[in-house]
Amino acid sequence: TMKPQILSTWPGYTAAAAMRDVFAGGTTPVAGMVHALVILLIFLFAAPLANYLALPALEGLLLLTAWNMSEPHHWHSYVNSGACL
């Protein structure tokens, strides 16, 4: 598994971001650095466009992202293994 050493100390770089890198095929800390750079560029250039979005649309996007990150297709195996107790 990938262990981002430099970026793991930065505020906001979470384990979820590291998992996205691994799921996308990243195997080195460079994958984490590229991910952070892409997110920074998106924030710099797309942030002004966020003013045109309605808050309910952003809330829906946040809920959808949280649902997908919870990996509901694995819930059955968690309950059967007793991992959620």
N, C-alpha and C positions, 0 to 999 in steps of 0.2 A: 504494500500500500504506500501511497505517497504521504510524506510527512513534511508539510511546508514549514521550514524552520525560520525563515526571515519574516514572512508575512503573518505567521501565527501570532507574532507579538504586536501587530498593528491593530488599533481599535477598529472594530467592525469586520475584521476578517475572521469569520467563524468556521466551525467545523463543517457547517452546511456548505460553505463555499469550497472547502477542500474536497468534500464528497462530490460536488458537481464536477470538479476537475477530474477526479478519479473516474466517475461515471462517463465522462466525455473522452476518456482514454489517456489522460495526463499521467505520466509516470515519474516526472522529475519536479523539483521546486520551480523550474522555469514555467511550468504550466500554471502554477499559482500566480507568478509574477505577471504573466501575460493576461490572465483573468483579471487581476487587479488593474492593470493598465487599460484594458477594454472598458471596465466599469467606470474608471476615472474619465475616459474620453466620452462615454455616454452621458455621465453627469455633467460634464462641461458643455457639451453641445446640445443635449436634448432637454436639459433642465428648464430653459425658458419655455419650451413647448408644453410643459406640465401645467402651466397656468390655464391652458385651453381645455384641460380635461376636467370633467365633473368629479367631485369627490366620491359619489357612489360608484363610478366606474373604477376608480382606484381601489376602493374597498373590495369590489368584486374581484379585481386582479389579485389583491392580497389574499383573499380567501381561497381562490383557486390555486395560488402558489403554495399556500400552507397545506391545502388538501393533498396536492401532488407530492410535497416533501414528506408528508406523513406516511407515504407508501401504503395505501389501504389494501393493496393486494397481498401484503405480508401480514396483516392483522390476524388472520386465521392461524397462521403458524405461530405467532406470538402467544395467542391464547392457549393453543394446544401444548406448547412447550412450557408454559407457566412463567414465561419471561415478564409478563405484565403484572405479576403479583407483588 
